[in-house]
Amino acid sequence: MCIPKGFWEIPEAQEAAGHLDAGSLVRLLRSRTNLSQEALGRLTGLSQSMVSQLESHKRELKDVVKLRRFLDGLGAPRVTATRTQRESIESTRLLAHAAQVTMGAAEIDPHRWRGPNMPEAALPVRRVTGTDVDHVETVTKALRAADYRLGGGACLDAIMAHLAYAHRLLRAAKPGNQVGLQLYRAVADLHNLAGWASFDVGRYKVAAEHLSLALEQARYIEEPSLVANVLYRMGRLHLHRGHTLQALRFLQLGQIAAQDSGCERTVALMCANAAWAYAVLDDHKRSMDSLARAHDAFARADADTTPWVRFFREADLDAMSGVVNAALPTPSLGARHRPARPTPASRSGLPAPGRDRRTRRRDCYSSHIMSTTPAPSTSPRFALTRDRVHDVLAALCEEAGLGAKAAGDAELIKFTNNAVYRLPRVGLVVRIAGSATVAERVPVVIQAARWLAQHDAPTVRLVEDIPQLVRVGGATATFWHLVPSTGPEPTGTDLGRILRRLHALPAPGFALPSWEPFARIRSRIADAEGLAEADRVFLTERTDHLELLVQDLEFELPAGVLHGDPFMGNLIPGPNGPVICDFDSLSHGPREWDLIPAAVGKVRMDYPTDHHSPLAAEYGFDVLTWPGFPVLRQLRELRLVTSVLPVLNTNPGLRTQWRHRLDTLQRSDTTTRWSTYR
């Protein structure tokens, strides 16, 4: 399977490659060769559906990194990148770094901090005092005022000289004490100013380096408000350069940092600028949604706000509303007016009447994610509690034809959404659904397990001698062959290898569920046991917000079969190598999702081992460097919090760790570690 000899000598092919026109190249190849869409997808790393949309003029491939991969896969001759293309590559790299830093996934080394184009430092400083830091802050404030008044880089030389002095102090400071932390913040703010002033005179690369350093320093001292400030500057910088999509991504990262800071005015500023970006991209609905969120957040803002964002007042928000509507090609008459002020309900955190976003359907990833209010379950309410689970197990064993004695020496493996027991006497494992929500997916799990077995995938196997599934008195269970845990401890490399095999499987002959994380999260919130109303509101609003962010993601990997929950706890060290279990989340969707659990395990969980790095090396894709990681990290963490909601009362042992996880989300704490549910 290759491009025919002489294809690149065709004038039309050369012209299409020179203009980086992927759609024209696909149409040429399809008309002049016998290459199928699937074959072109394998050559270029694109999905068959994406190739089809390129061929039919429905999509364009605009991302320069993806375009280069596309052309390299086709063996196209190298074309010198234009200035715009080079800028796009630089922006993509900066965005990837910003995403890693913002979400705490980057290794930050203060010893590498040195700004670009800085004058040579004078003699080193021996000791740093609070007076020194106050001097840095005072001069920075004066320089910022002068830069605002004069503009055009008039103060750039003075800023750089002051920055050299500040770095002399930085090398002598002790970061662990209060003075050191105050200095780190002052230097970060100074780099922020230097970045903006450098951009003012057209020095994008220098500006990007300063802003990148400012972001690292702000994240290092865990100052989310300053992180949001820097990301706002990055977003505005890219808006002014005409790189609207990258600008939107920076502003979305800024929304995350703004929420972490707890400053509603900062959230309003980010949402208003995101609305502007959406308007430039001709996305009327998302522009209006984002503008409405900006007004809602501004209405909730306190008078005593973060100092740097005090410039953003009600008049500025109204002006931004006008800018947004002017940027839209055909604004509606109603859209010209400012969104209505929130009702008292929305001020208190409750959804305003008539504006509950759960009632509106949205276009989402491959039309798979639908925002719907979960319908009340028609299944009988079944509560599996620890005090009765063994009796239920014995009844299920009897119903399966194993006899109640098979449960006599049963060993509990885990009890979260499912109660999973090892039955040593008969060499089996039984999984009992812990709630009606979980039980509804069991038929799909059985179908998927049999399909995986047909392809000899490294997975656990159903017991086919027992009619699956087994029901007794509302309890639903499946029986599996016991895999002896006699092999070496599984590694991230093992998980990467298993995922590569799973993702390489052809589409099954049955309807695989689509990846719909928000429907499942909302279903679990609806089925929650003993959930306080304030917590319910928080989780619902966070779900709504994340759904909007996920809609905007651009996935790099082709869509296909997903395991859905491939963390290390689902690997069993079998005698012939590790196998993976738990198919409750098997679906069709973005492959990046299967790489998220190990990455989140690295940055959030208290695991003693980094499984992500070897997984990324084996799989060939590091999701931590992908700009969409921060959003999917939040989604994964939300899922880890909501997954046990239907069984919190019946399994009270989960509540302490669940409360710990929810508390960290509510206070926007991205660094505190979580432990495994026991």
Secondary structure, 3 states (H helix, E strand, C coil): CCCCCCHHHCHHHHHHHHCCCHHHHHHHHHHHCCCCHHHHHHHHCCCHHHHHHHHCCCCCCCCHHHHHHHHHHHCCCCCCCCHHHHHHHHHHHHHHHHHHHHCCCCCCCHHHCCCCCCCCCCCCCCCCCHHHHHHHHHHHHHHHHHHHHHCCCCCHHHHHHHHHHHHHHHHHCCCCCHHHHHHHHHHHHHHHHHHHHHHHCCCHHHHHHHHHHHHHHHHHCCCHHHHHHHHHHHHHHHHHHCCHHHHHHHHHHHHHHHHHHCCHHHHHHHHHHHHHHHHHCCCHHHHHHHHHHHHHHHHHCCCCCCHHHCCCCHHHHHHHHHHHHHHCCCCCCHHHCCCCCCCHHHHCCCCCCCCCHHHCCCCCHHHCCCCCCCCCCCCCCCCCCCCCHHHHHHHHHHHCCCCHHHHCCCEEEEECCEEEEEECCCCEEEEEECCHHHHCCHHHHHHHHHHHHHCCCCECCECCCCCCCEEECCEEEEEEECCCCCCCCCCHHHHHHHHHHHHCCCCCCCCCCECCHHHHHHHHHHCCCCCCHHHHHHHHHHHHHHHHHHHCCCCCCCEEEECCCCCHHHEEEECCEEEECCCCCCEEEECHHHHHHHHHHHHCECCCCCCHHHHHHHHCCCHHHCCCHHHHHHHHHHHHHHCCHHHCCCCHHHHHHHHHHHHHHHCCCCCCCECCCC
